[in-house]
Amino acid sequence: MANKWNSDPRDALRAGEDFELAAFDRAATPGWKKGKKKARAFMASRGELLSELQERLYAHGRTGGARGVLLVIQGLDTAGKGGIVRHVAGMMDPQGLSIHAFRAPTEEERAHHYLWRIEKALPRPGYVGVFDRSHYEDVLVVRVDQLADVDWNDRYAEINEFERRIVDSGITILKVALMVSKEEQGLRLMERLDRPDKHWKFSDSDVPTRAKWDAYQEAYQDMLRATSTEIAPWYVIPADNKWYSQLAVTELLARTLADLGLGWPDVTWSIPEQRRALEATMKPATVATAHARTDATLAKVAESEAEFDQLVRSLFRF
Amino acid sequence: MANKWNSDPRDALRAGEDFELAAFDRAATPGWKKGKKKARAFMASRGELLSELQERLYAHGRTGGARGVLLVIQGLDTAGKGGIVRHVAGMMDPQGLSIHAFRAPTEEERAHHYLWRIEKALPRPGYVGVFDRSHYEDVLVVRVDQLADVDWNDRYAEINEFERRIVDSGITILKVALMVSKEEQGLRLMERLDRPDKHWKFSDSDVPTRAKWDAYQEAYQDMLRATSTEIAPWYVIPADNKWYSQLAVTELLARTLADLGLGWPDVTWSIPEQRRALEATMKPATVATAHARTDATLAKVAESEAEFDQLVRSLFRF
């Protein structure tokens, strides 16, 4: 499987210091020229790679490793946060996922510092954590609705410092902001009103929140500039096409996992010794069967490892 | 998609009071005569159904419902517990999953009653909880290794009482015991020793644990008889064929979710009122687009609901 991206989406999507949200095209597909159908097929193949990369991370975590990954998803209502969890995270083994949706804080959470509930939800080593909304709500809804009287620059600095500590602990942070246009949000909300199977996704606070569109754009703009750091940059994803936003986050996540460069962990016990002990508990005929299988299996494993290495290399080639 | 099972696997797999583990064929495929290849295809189609059923449960939970489901997976090393999580639970939306793997208790956990950590991990309303090992380790490894000095019948009764409380709270419990044969376990452990990509799954306590095979079988036999209750029966799954055990658990889970009989939740707000409010925030051209889409969408929804109903009915027809 060759790389079908025509340029590295990380370069195209990364928010810099002078990021201009107002000029951002939310229907664009940066780095991808092949359309929706090819995107779906490519995403499925990337899913297999994602799943293999995740298994190495999980194996690493189970054998004492400290590395982890945290995917932070932000976006307004209907931007497609749930779709990222379902269709991107959903391609990985749920055993190695740790998913948290942050809604309006509970009374207990409100009694603590706003980072308290975030800290508690950080992924353990070996896990891919997914935050559906996050501490960034504390500079978005909290700012727009004036729920706190703070200097926002202080809060951005506090968040940057918090993320530095997370990264220092071994967790790589991947932050994606899904940006939907106002008209597309209207269409998606209308669909939720029209379809009985989507009613549960609608809330009577959605239209009032939409009325604060401009204030949210301003809060996003400031947040993206102030908290897109070297160690935890923001990737801003055009989200009017769900197939593109899911494809882009899949690619960013695969690259993030590949960058960890994890192989299979070393063993801490003696293979020949364990093999002898195990053989002593098996019938001789079963031992013979096991050894007959080994060669065929190892050839298959070598083949799949070579395929994996090729896929990983393709992530970085254009 | 017609039902491809030739009899209800619930009848074939349910452990009764006189269940005889010694007579249980671990390579059998009760209720399924069509082999592995058809099983894989059928399982994928059931996966779509599972995912739709789960979405209804999740919607129910998000709108104040109390129902939940808990899948308890037990089995010795290599029985395929992880494969059930990956390949069965992995077909659902990870947003609606709550997965816990119970390993040897931590110091904090040991300081509490053995059900303390279990209670904390119970799924919230709307979720499908998955326990990879569970409180049943407290009548399995704890009994075999004599880690507690208790009357096992008292503990079975305590567990039955605990599960009654869980069921009374609205959570349906589905318990599956994956039963692998001793020779197949030997083959699978040998594979973990032979394959570098499986080493991390092997532990130097695996062979010593395998040496206690007979004691574990006895503990399983007693547990299955004593805790297969009317409200939370055990299903004993032959696990020498992974394709069968995954297929069987998929089917049991789909039926468990279908038995909840959940439709889409009712709305608590006025649809016309919300529609008017939303339209006021949209450009007239976008409103026209939205309304033009509605008819086509509703026809598609009705079609997919009809297909869903048919699939659900097929679960109960032989």
Interface residues (C-beta under 8 A of the other chain):
Chain A: A59 R62 T63 G82 V85 R86 A89 G90 M92 D93 P94 Q95 L97 I99 A101 V130 D132 E183 G186 L187 L189 M190 E191 L193 D194 R195 P196 D197 H199 W200 K201 F202 D204 V207 R210 A211 W264 P265 V267 T268 W269 I271 Q274 R275 A277 L278 E279 T281 M282 K283 T286 V287 T289 A290 R293 T294 T297 L298 V301 E305
Chain B: A59 R62 T63 G82 V85 R86 A89 G90 M92 D93 P94 Q95 L97 I99 A101 V130 D132 E183 G186 L187 L189 M190 E191 L193 D194 R195 P196 D197 H199 W200 K201 F202 D204 V207 R210 A211 W264 P265 V267 T268 W269 I271 Q274 R275 A277 L278 E279 T281 M282 K283 T286 V287 T289 A290 R293 T294 T297 L298 V301 E305
